[in-house]
Amino acid sequence: MTELKPVVDVPALMARLGREARAAAAVLALAPAKQKDAALLAAAMLIRANVDDLLEANMKDMTLARAKGLTPALLDRLELDERRIEAMAKGLEEIAALPDPVGTVIAEWDRPNGLHFERVRVPLGVIGIIFESRPSVTADAGALCLKSGNVAILRGGSEGANTIRVIHGCLAEALSAAGLPDAAIALVPTTDRAAVGEMLRGLDGNLDVIVPRGGKSLVARVQEEARVPVFAHLEGLCHVYVDRDADLAMAKSIVLNAKMRRTGVCGSAETLLVDRACAATHLAPLVAMLIEAGCEVRGDAETQKVDPRVKPASEEDWATEYLDAIIAVRVVDGVKEAMAHIARYGSHHTEAIVTGNLETAARFLNEVDSAIVLHNASTQFADGGEFGMGGEIGIATGKFHARGPVGVEQLTSFKYIVRGNGQIRPV
């Protein structure tokens, strides 16, 4: 596990990483599933074997982060404990257990001229992942790229540098043990911000896709400056709509979990919308529950009337991803107005409806234009692991190529294989 050292020539360093990654991609694209899975299982074993080193490294990062004044939400993302380390190892094993997408025939058909067509999954190539705060992304992203036959170039944030190095060391050792190139999961060995600029420029054509995972400013910069395709979501401004036909006990359980389970994740609910038709029975209990759980509530005029502890919401609150124990609450006239609010202020990430009316639920699920929509379930299920993907490289909110959790299948493209027996095209 190499120590970070000052780098004099960042462009030269990154160009070399790009060349090595491209060479490794040619090997990895043809690597058999058993070899990739062996590396993933070895990495899981090494993560568990290095718990003490991981906790020690993470303690250093947490001490520095607190000294820098990172917010509680960012500290929560950064922190590891034995439970999270075990979850990281388990995630590697779950990814290993997934079917190998590479070489899968998505569709096949025959033409009248006797040609046989196949659409076959292939890796994207070299994927750059730029992330902040959450060191477990090192394992998740590296593993998902490996499983899908892609090379990963990881550039983590300086706040998690010590932890990231230990995790990457486990991955690198596992790759070697499985006979795969070390460059298959590369870690940018400098926190110099110039390295990000080099990745955004594409590493001399050696980078195929960039995935940013971090704050709004990072994602916005990547989307604005990248010269290669980007899988990204700018922010997770998620909503829960409590409909007139919602069971109050269910609504309370879902809203509390959606907001407070982990406030710093992108699937955390930031706005609660309550149908005016049930406000008399549902609004006050929901608001009181949130406040008593330690959540600051910022509400419209009607919400302020039900509890003196509610602070007035501004126009800005409806468009804010707090990533903290704060929620905006608004009373709306039914599902139509709820969907209009989401369309105006949302980020196309994750939205939930709580209702016992299947017709209303169907309308919400069909008409809301977000990557993930849920009925009677918490927005905190916006996670690739919860989708059975073993993990995710991020939640994509765009509409090209990938949308929602980006797992192994979303990290592949396809090519067409055409088989003939001498056919030529007529003049």
C-alpha positions as CSV (number, residue, x, y, z in Angstrom):
1,M,0.0,0.0,0.0
2,T,1.9,3.0,-1.3
3,E,1.9,6.3,0.5
4,L,0.8,9.4,-1.4
5,K,3.8,11.4,-2.6
6,P,4.1,14.9,-4.1
7,V,3.8,14.7,-7.8
8,V,5.7,17.1,-10.0
9,D,4.2,16.3,-13.4
10,V,0.5,15.5,-13.0
11,P,-0.2,15.4,-16.8
12,A,2.5,12.8,-17.3
13,L,1.4,10.7,-14.4
14,M,-2.3,10.7,-15.6
15,A,-1.3,10.0,-19.2
16,R,0.6,6.9,-18.0
17,L,-2.3,5.8,-15.9
18,G,-4.5,6.1,-19.0
19,R,-2.2,4.1,-21.2
20,E,-1.9,1.4,-18.5
21,A,-5.6,1.3,-18.1
22,R,-6.3,0.9,-21.8
23,A,-3.8,-2.0,-21.9
24,A,-5.5,-3.6,-18.9
25,A,-8.9,-3.1,-20.5
26,A,-7.9,-5.4,-23.4
27,V,-7.1,-8.1,-20.9
28,L,-10.1,-7.6,-18.7
29,A,-12.6,-7.6,-21.5
30,L,-11.6,-11.3,-22.2
31,A,-11.1,-12.4,-18.6
32,P,-13.3,-15.4,-17.7
33,A,-16.0,-15.0,-15.1
34,K,-14.3,-17.4,-12.7
35,Q,-11.1,-15.3,-12.7
36,K,-12.9,-12.0,-12.0
37,D,-15.0,-13.6,-9.3
38,A,-11.9,-15.1,-7.7
39,A,-10.5,-11.6,-7.4
40,L,-13.7,-10.3,-5.9
41,L,-13.9,-13.0,-3.3
42,A,-10.2,-12.6,-2.4
43,A,-10.8,-8.8,-2.0
44,A,-13.7,-9.6,0.4
45,M,-11.4,-11.8,2.4
46,L,-8.7,-9.2,2.5
47,I,-11.1,-6.5,3.6
48,R,-12.1,-8.6,6.6
49,A,-8.5,-9.5,7.4
50,N,-7.6,-5.8,7.4
51,V,-10.3,-4.5,9.7
52,D,-7.9,-3.1,12.2
53,D,-5.9,-1.3,9.5
54,L,-9.1,0.1,8.0
55,L,-10.4,1.4,11.4
56,E,-7.0,3.0,12.2
57,A,-6.8,4.7,8.8
58,N,-10.4,5.8,9.1
59,M,-9.8,7.3,12.5
60,K,-7.0,9.4,11.0
61,D,-9.4,10.6,8.3
62,M,-12.2,11.4,10.7
63,T,-9.9,13.4,13.0
64,L,-8.7,15.5,10.1
65,A,-12.2,15.9,8.8
66,R,-13.5,17.1,12.1
67,A,-10.7,19.6,12.3
68,K,-11.7,20.9,8.8
69,G,-15.3,21.4,10.1
70,L,-17.0,18.9,7.8
71,T,-20.8,18.7,8.3
72,P,-22.3,15.8,10.3
73,A,-23.7,14.4,7.0
74,L,-20.3,14.3,5.4
75,L,-18.7,12.8,8.5
76,D,-21.4,10.1,8.4
77,R,-20.5,9.3,4.8
78,L,-16.8,9.2,5.7
79,E,-17.0,7.1,8.9
80,L,-16.4,3.3,8.9
81,D,-17.1,0.9,11.7
82,E,-17.0,-2.9,11.8
83,R,-20.6,-3.2,10.6
84,R,-19.9,-1.0,7.5
85,I,-16.7,-2.8,6.8
86,E,-18.5,-6.1,6.9
87,A,-21.2,-4.7,4.6
88,M,-18.4,-3.7,2.2
89,A,-17.0,-7.2,2.2
90,K,-20.4,-8.7,1.8
91,G,-21.1,-6.4,-1.1
92,L,-18.0,-7.7,-2.9
93,E,-19.3,-11.3,-2.4
94,E,-22.7,-10.3,-3.7
95,I,-21.2,-8.8,-6.8
96,A,-19.2,-11.9,-7.4
97,A,-22.4,-14.0,-7.2
98,L,-24.1,-12.0,-9.9
99,P,-24.2,-13.4,-13.5
100,D,-21.4,-12.1,-15.7
101,P,-23.0,-9.7,-18.1
102,V,-20.1,-9.8,-20.6
103,G,-20.9,-11.9,-23.7
104,T,-24.6,-12.2,-22.8
105,V,-26.8,-12.3,-25.9
106,I,-29.5,-9.7,-25.3
107,A,-31.4,-10.5,-28.4
108,E,-31.0,-12.6,-31.6
109,W,-33.0,-13.0,-34.8
110,D,-32.7,-14.4,-38.3
111,R,-33.3,-12.5,-41.6
112,P,-35.0,-14.0,-44.7
113,N,-31.5,-13.9,-46.4
114,G,-30.2,-16.4,-43.8
115,L,-28.1,-13.9,-41.8
116,H,-28.2,-14.5,-38.0
117,F,-28.0,-11.4,-35.8
118,E,-27.0,-11.3,-32.1
119,R,-26.9,-8.2,-29.8
120,V,-24.2,-9.0,-27.3
121,R,-23.1,-7.2,-24.1
122,V,-19.5,-5.8,-24.0
123,P,-17.6,-3.7,-21.5
124,L,-17.6,0.1,-21.8
125,G,-13.8,0.0,-21.4
126,V,-12.1,2.4,-19.0
127,I,-14.2,4.2,-16.4
128,G,-13.1,7.1,-14.3
129,I,-14.7,7.5,-10.9
130,I,-14.3,10.8,-9.1
131,F,-15.7,10.7,-5.6
132,E,-15.8,12.5,-2.3
133,S,-16.3,11.6,1.4
134,R,-17.5,7.9,1.1
135,P,-14.4,5.6,1.0
136,S,-16.6,2.5,0.5
137,V,-17.1,3.7,-3.1
138,T,-13.5,2.4,-3.7
139,A,-14.7,-1.1,-3.2
140,D,-18.1,-0.7,-4.7
141,A,-17.0,1.0,-7.9
142,G,-13.9,-1.1,-8.3
143,A,-15.8,-4.3,-7.9
144,L,-18.7,-3.4,-10.3
145,C,-16.2,-2.3,-12.9
146,L,-14.2,-5.5,-12.6
147,K,-17.3,-7.7,-12.8
148,S,-18.5,-6.0,-15.9
149,G,-15.1,-6.3,-17.6
150,N,-14.2,-2.6,-17.2
151,V,-11.0,-1.0,-15.9
152,A,-11.6,1.6,-13.1
153,I,-9.5,4.6,-12.5
154,L,-10.4,5.9,-9.0
155,R,-9.8,9.4,-7.7
156,G,-11.1,9.8,-4.2
157,G,-11.3,12.9,-2.1
158,S,-8.5,14.0,0.2
159,E,-10.8,13.7,3.3
160,G,-10.8,9.9,2.9
161,A,-7.3,9.4,1.6
162,N,-6.0,7.1,4.3
163,T,-9.0,4.8,4.3
164,I,-9.1,4.7,0.5
165,R,-5.5,3.6,0.3
166,V,-6.1,0.6,2.6
167,I,-9.2,-0.5,0.7
168,H,-7.4,-0.1,-2.7
169,G,-4.5,-2.1,-1.3
170,C,-6.9,-5.0,-0.6
171,L,-8.3,-4.8,-4.2
172,A,-4.8,-4.6,-5.8
173,E,-3.6,-7.6,-3.8
174,A,-6.7,-9.6,-4.8
175,L,-6.2,-8.7,-8.5
176,S,-2.6,-10.0,-8.4
177,A,-3.7,-13.2,-6.6
178,A,-6.2,-13.9,-9.4
179,G,-3.6,-13.2,-12.1
180,L,-5.3,-10.0,-13.4
181,P,-3.4,-6.8,-14.1
182,D,-2.9,-4.4,-11.2
183,A,-4.0,-1.5,-13.5
184,A,-7.5,-3.1,-13.7
185,I,-8.4,-1.0,-10.6
186,A,-6.1,2.0,-10.5
187,L,-6.0,4.6,-7.8
188,V,-4.8,8.1,-8.7
189,P,-1.8,8.5,-6.4
190,T,-2.2,12.2,-5.7
191,T,-4.8,14.5,-4.2
192,D,-3.7,17.3,-6.6
193,R,-6.8,18.7,-8.2
194,A,-5.0,18.9,-11.5
195,A,-5.6,15.1,-11.7
196,V,-9.3,15.7,-12.0
197,G,-8.8,18.1,-14.9
198,E,-6.8,15.5,-16.7
199,M,-9.5,12.9,-16.2
200,L,-12.1,15.4,-17.5
201,R,-10.0,15.8,-20.6
202,G,-10.2,12.1,-21.2
203,L,-6.5,11.0,-20.6
204,D,-5.6,11.2,-24.3
205,G,-8.6,9.3,-25.4
206,N,-8.0,6.4,-22.9
207,L,-11.0,7.2,-20.7
208,D,-14.5,6.1,-22.0
209,V,-16.8,7.2,-19.2
210,I,-16.7,9.4,-16.1
211,V,-18.8,8.8,-13.0
212,P,-18.8,11.6,-10.4
213,R,-20.0,10.8,-6.9
214,G,-19.9,13.8,-4.6
215,G,-21.4,17.2,-3.9
216,K,-23.3,19.4,-6.3
217,S,-20.2,21.5,-7.1
218,L,-18.2,18.4,-8.1
219,V,-20.9,16.9,-10.3
220,A,-21.7,20.3,-11.9
221,R,-18.0,20.8,-12.8
222,V,-17.8,17.3,-14.3
223,Q,-20.9,17.7,-16.3
224,E,-19.7,21.1,-17.6
225,E,-16.1,20.3,-18.4
226,A,-16.0,16.6,-19.2
227,R,-15.0,15.7,-22.8
228,V,-16.2,12.1,-22.4
229,P,-19.7,10.8,-21.5
230,V,-20.8,11.2,-17.9
231,F,-23.1,9.1,-15.7
232,A,-24.3,11.5,-13.0
233,H,-27.0,13.0,-10.9
234,L,-26.6,16.6,-10.0
235,E,-28.5,16.1,-6.7
236,G,-31.0,13.9,-4.9
237,L,-33.9,16.1,-4.2
238,C,-36.3,13.4,-3.3
239,H,-40.0,13.7,-2.3
240,V,-42.5,11.7,-0.3
241,Y,-46.2,12.4,-1.1
242,V,-48.7,11.3,1.5
243,D,-52.1,10.9,-0.3
244,R,-55.6,11.2,1.1
245,D,-55.9,7.4,1.0
246,A,-52.7,6.8,3.0
247,D,-52.7,4.8,6.2
248,L,-51.3,7.1,8.9
249,A,-49.2,4.5,10.7
250,M,-47.7,3.4,7.4
251,A,-47.1,7.1,6.4
252,K,-45.3,7.8,9.6
253,S,-43.1,4.8,9.3
254,I,-42.1,5.6,5.7
255,V,-41.6,9.3,6.2
256,L,-39.4,8.8,9.3
257,N,-37.3,6.3,7.5
258,A,-37.1,8.2,4.3
259,K,-35.8,11.3,6.1
260,M,-34.0,10.1,9.1
261,R,-32.5,6.7,8.5
262,R,-29.4,8.4,7.0
263,T,-29.8,12.0,6.2
264,G,-26.6,12.3,4.1
265,V,-27.4,9.8,1.4
266,C,-28.8,10.9,-2.0
267,G,-32.0,8.9,-1.4
268,S,-32.9,10.8,1.7
269,A,-36.3,12.6,1.4
270,E,-35.9,16.4,1.3
271,T,-39.5,17.4,0.8
272,L,-42.8,16.0,2.3
273,L,-46.0,16.7,0.4
274,V,-49.3,16.1,2.2
275,D,-52.7,15.9,0.5
276,R,-55.0,18.6,1.8
277,A,-57.8,16.0,2.0
278,C,-56.0,14.2,4.8
279,A,-54.1,17.2,6.3
280,A,-56.5,17.4,9.3
281,T,-55.7,13.9,10.4
282,H,-52.2,13.3,9.0
283,L,-50.2,16.5,8.9
284,A,-49.8,17.3,12.6
285,P,-48.7,13.7,13.6
286,L,-46.2,13.6,10.8
287,V,-44.7,17.0,11.7
288,A,-44.6,16.2,15.4
289,M,-42.9,12.8,14.7
290,L,-40.2,14.4,12.6
291,I,-39.5,17.2,15.1
292,E,-39.3,14.8,18.0
293,A,-36.9,12.6,16.0
294,G,-34.5,15.6,15.8
295,C,-35.5,16.9,12.3
296,E,-36.0,20.6,11.6
297,V,-39.2,21.2,9.7
298,R,-39.6,24.1,7.4
299,G,-43.2,24.4,6.2
300,D,-45.7,26.4,4.2
301,A,-48.4,28.5,6.0
302,E,-50.7,25.5,6.6
303,T,-47.9,23.4,8.0
304,Q,-46.8,26.2,10.4
305,K,-50.3,26.3,11.8
306,V,-50.3,22.7,13.1
307,D,-47.1,23.1,15.2
308,P,-45.4,26.2,16.5
309,R,-42.0,24.6,16.2
310,V,-42.3,24.6,12.4
311,K,-40.1,27.2,10.7
312,P,-41.3,29.1,7.6
313,A,-40.2,27.6,4.3
314,S,-38.8,29.9,1.6
315,E,-39.0,29.3,-2.1
316,E,-35.4,28.1,-1.9
317,D,-36.3,25.4,0.5
318,W,-38.4,23.6,-2.1
319,A,-35.3,23.3,-4.3
320,T,-32.8,22.4,-1.6
321,E,-31.0,19.1,-1.1
322,Y,-30.3,19.4,2.6
323,L,-28.4,16.1,3.2
324,D,-29.1,16.9,6.8
325,A,-31.9,16.5,9.4
326,I,-34.0,19.2,7.8
327,I,-37.2,18.7,5.7
328,A,-39.5,21.0,3.8
329,V,-43.2,20.3,4.2
330,R,-46.0,21.5,1.9
331,V,-49.8,20.9,1.7
332,V,-51.0,20.2,-1.9
333,D,-54.4,19.7,-3.6
334,G,-54.1,16.0,-4.4
335,V,-51.8,13.9,-6.6
336,K,-52.0,16.3,-9.6
337,E,-50.5,19.2,-7.6
338,A,-48.0,16.9,-5.9
339,M,-46.7,15.8,-9.3
340,A,-46.6,19.4,-10.5
341,H,-44.5,20.3,-7.5
342,I,-42.1,17.4,-8.1
343,A,-41.8,18.3,-11.8
344,R,-41.0,22.0,-10.9
345,Y,-38.5,21.4,-8.0
346,G,-37.3,17.8,-8.2
347,S,-34.1,16.5,-9.6
348,H,-35.5,13.4,-11.3
349,H,-33.9,11.1,-8.7
350,T,-36.4,9.3,-6.4
351,E,-40.0,10.0,-5.4
352,A,-42.5,8.0,-3.3
353,I,-46.2,7.9,-2.9
354,V,-48.0,6.6,0.2
355,T,-51.5,5.6,-0.6
356,G,-54.0,2.7,-0.4
357,N,-55.5,3.7,-3.7
358,L,-54.0,1.6,-6.4
359,E,-55.4,3.9,-9.2
360,T,-53.8,6.9,-7.6
361,A,-50.5,5.0,-7.1
362,A,-50.5,3.9,-10.8
363,R,-51.0,7.4,-11.9
364,F,-48.1,8.7,-9.8
365,L,-45.8,5.8,-10.9
366,N,-46.6,6.3,-14.6
367,E,-46.5,10.1,-14.7
368,V,-43.7,11.1,-12.4
369,D,-40.5,11.6,-14.5
370,S,-37.8,10.4,-12.1
371,A,-35.3,7.6,-12.3
372,I,-36.9,5.7,-9.3
373,V,-40.6,5.9,-8.2
374,L,-41.9,3.9,-5.3
375,H,-45.4,3.1,-3.9
376,N,-45.7,2.6,-0.1
377,A,-41.9,2.3,0.4
378,S,-39.1,4.5,1.6
379,T,-37.0,6.6,-0.7
380,Q,-33.9,5.2,1.1
381,F,-34.3,2.1,-1.1
382,A,-32.7,4.1,-3.9
383,D,-29.6,1.9,-3.7
384,G,-28.2,-0.7,-6.1
385,G,-27.7,-3.2,-3.3
386,E,-31.4,-3.0,-2.4
387,F,-32.2,-3.6,-6.1
388,G,-30.3,-6.8,-6.0
389,M,-27.4,-5.4,-8.0
390,G,-24.8,-6.1,-5.3
391,G,-24.0,-2.4,-5.2
392,E,-24.0,0.6,-7.5
393,I,-21.5,3.0,-9.0
394,G,-24.1,5.8,-8.6
395,I,-27.7,6.8,-9.4
396,A,-28.0,8.1,-12.9
397,T,-30.8,10.7,-13.5
398,G,-30.2,11.3,-17.2
399,K,-32.0,9.4,-19.9
400,F,-29.2,8.2,-22.1
401,H,-27.7,4.7,-21.7
402,A,-28.2,4.3,-17.9
403,R,-30.9,5.5,-15.5
404,G,-31.3,4.8,-11.9
405,P,-28.8,2.6,-10.0
406,V,-25.8,1.9,-12.2
407,G,-24.8,-1.7,-11.7
408,V,-22.9,-4.3,-13.7
409,E,-25.4,-4.4,-16.6
410,Q,-25.5,-0.6,-16.9
411,L,-21.7,-0.6,-17.2
412,T,-21.9,-2.5,-20.4
413,S,-22.7,-1.5,-24.0
414,F,-23.4,-3.9,-26.8
415,K,-22.2,-4.9,-30.2
416,Y,-23.8,-6.8,-33.0
417,I,-22.5,-10.1,-34.2
418,V,-23.7,-11.2,-37.6
419,R,-23.2,-14.7,-38.9
420,G,-23.6,-15.7,-42.5
421,N,-22.6,-18.3,-45.1
422,G,-21.5,-16.2,-48.0
423,Q,-24.3,-13.6,-48.3
424,I,-23.6,-10.5,-50.3
425,R,-25.9,-7.5,-50.6
426,P,-27.6,-7.1,-54.0
427,V,-26.9,-4.1,-56.2
